[in-house]
Amino acid sequence: ENVPDTKSFIGAILKSSASVVDRNIQMLQNQAVCKGTLRVNVVYISEPPESQVEFLQFEIPFDEVLDVPGS
């Protein structure tokens, strides 16, 4: 994910976390279809000369088919 024009560039990441939102799992024969959105939060220090603590949040959609033998 790119840093939006309204934010300073990342100099160093202090903390990051992620959580799944809008999750949907559908079980099929020997497969699971997983759809949802990963919400990512990043606290970072911007590049000099600003060197300020900044916060960035973005979302990444996902849609995966997983093999689940015996389901």
Disulfide bonds with the S-S distance in Angstrom:
none
